[in-house]
Amino acid sequence: MIDNFLEKLTSTKSHIQMDVSRKSEIRQVLLAQIEMTNRRNERAASRGWFFYVLRTALTVFLVASLGAGTSFASERSFPGDTLYPVKIGVVEPVRAFVAIGEEAKALWDVERATRRLEEIEAVEENPFFTDSDLRKETIAGLERGFAERASDVRQRLEDIQIDNPVLAADIVSRFEISLLARQKKKLIRTEEEKENTARGLPRTDTAAKRNPVAPAFLSTEDDTLRTDAFPGAPGLAIKVEEQKIFPKNILSEEIGRLQKIRESIEEEPEVGTAAAFRSRAEEGINNLSRRINELEERVSDEEEDILPEVGNSAREKIRESREFLQSARESLGEGSSQKTIRSTVRGIQEIEKARTNVRLGEKIFNGEDDLQHEDDSTVDRGF
Amino acid sequence: MKSKEVTTSVFLDAYDQHADAIYRHCLFRVFSKERAEEFVQETFLRTWEYLEKGNEVENIRAFLYRVASNLIIDASRKKKEASVEKMMEEGSWEPSRDDRAEIEAKIEVRAIREVMEQLHEEDREIITLRFVDELDPREIAAFFRITPNAASVRISRAIDRLRKLLSEHDR
């Protein structure tokens, strides 16, 4: 039945074409638009940058006044999209303003920094942004944005750490784990690009050229990635060519700074706030356990309909998440008998790793993210 | 950056080559001749706007599909759900020549429309890209900015939901 329908769909379309006259009319419209644009550009060329800035500001103001639908739509926009100026110029500053309390403000700063990284990835992977000055300029601007937001996070952490080191550790861990996950994703993409190049397939990712692995993560013996560089993936090891030159990598630099902050927090003496955090953490662990169980049920229910790779990858994330949660429980259990809050901070980290893995498992199962496997045989399964 | 003459020439070539394909895509998404033609016009106008600012596009075909699809999705969000009957009142696809093959195609399209309109917009989009526009999973992956595996998962899920719809439809 489905085959008949799809065959009908494929065969029917061959009879469908635009009316010749209508096609010609639209062509005339386009020619008129081209003519108008050329004349307008000739006039505007003499007016300089002032009107461009004024127009941009007016566009932001006008679009901002269109209301909630526009601001919601702008949240998913990337550089080059019409609503991106709204996201950066209106929505994000408003959200920063309305965030109440140091925790909310710090987490919003983390979110903004992460968004700049997502936008860098979107520009790098966008086939419509060809390798040009505009692309490089856009990425450089986004990297500056990321550095500024990351600096905001660190400044807030300094203030928060004084009264509530456990909260500061929580925020550091969320940011650190998120950056490590992105770093891992970049490395896997770099390897995939190498394989594509070896197979003679076109390169789609220029990130490999721009962000190779920083030396801090390399083993001194054989140029493989240190197995302790990525706590969530102890088995990950990637060969890196010796002759590569490693420019500064914004991700690894920021990860290094966050690790130092976290290590300093771990040496703080155990105080009452750690005990209060442990009960909150227990609730977080229970919620994550529920999410993991729900994901496992969905995977079991749809076992026959989904691709084996999808099911296996989702199950692996489920298994890893449970391991992290178990490790979190153990660390938090030890915390009460320690003189420093080191165990509590470790527990926080494990919870964040579990949360990241569950999120990734859900994305994989929904077909929204990468599967980390070697072959592309699913592409050839007649879909 | 290309010269204005080259940009104009590339753009008009793209129109001549791809207008029909974009029209077909739009028609199988909105099932209205007039609206499909409007979307074609708007797609190419937006593309021209993008090109004349000095932006370059590696794959113009994929770009056109993306613009068309975004326009259709934006329009569907603004418009309330209409019944099949109301959409047919607004104007359905009519064949350009009244011969037997065209008439049969017209009947088939009506049957296809009855099923496709019950799909969610996202499923309709991906089924159209795969079986009307004949993009392969890699091209669909580039279209959605996802991996080929993720594209295969989405295609598989959309086909599965279509299958369930067809079996209910035939009861």
Interface residues (C-beta under 8 A of the other chain):
Chain A: M1 I2 F5 L6 K8 L9 T10 S11 T12 K13 H15 I16 Q17 M18 D19 V20 R22 K23 I26 R27 V29 L30 L31 Q33 I34 T37 N38 N41 G80 A122 E125 N126 P127 F128 T130 S132 L134 T204 D305 I306 L307 E309 V310 N366 G367 E368 D369 D370 L371 H373 D376 T378 V379 R381 F383
Chain B: K4 T8 F11 L12 Y15 D16 A19 D20 Y23 R24 L27 F28 E37 V40 Q41 F44 L45 W48 E52 G54 N55 E56 V57 E58 N59 A62 F63 R66 W93 P95 S96 A101 E102 A105 E108 V109 A111 I112 V115 I127 R130 F131 V132 E134 D136 P137 R138 A142 R145 I146 T147 P148 N149 A150 A151 S152 V153 R154 I155 S156 R157 I159 D160 L162 R163 L166 S167 D170
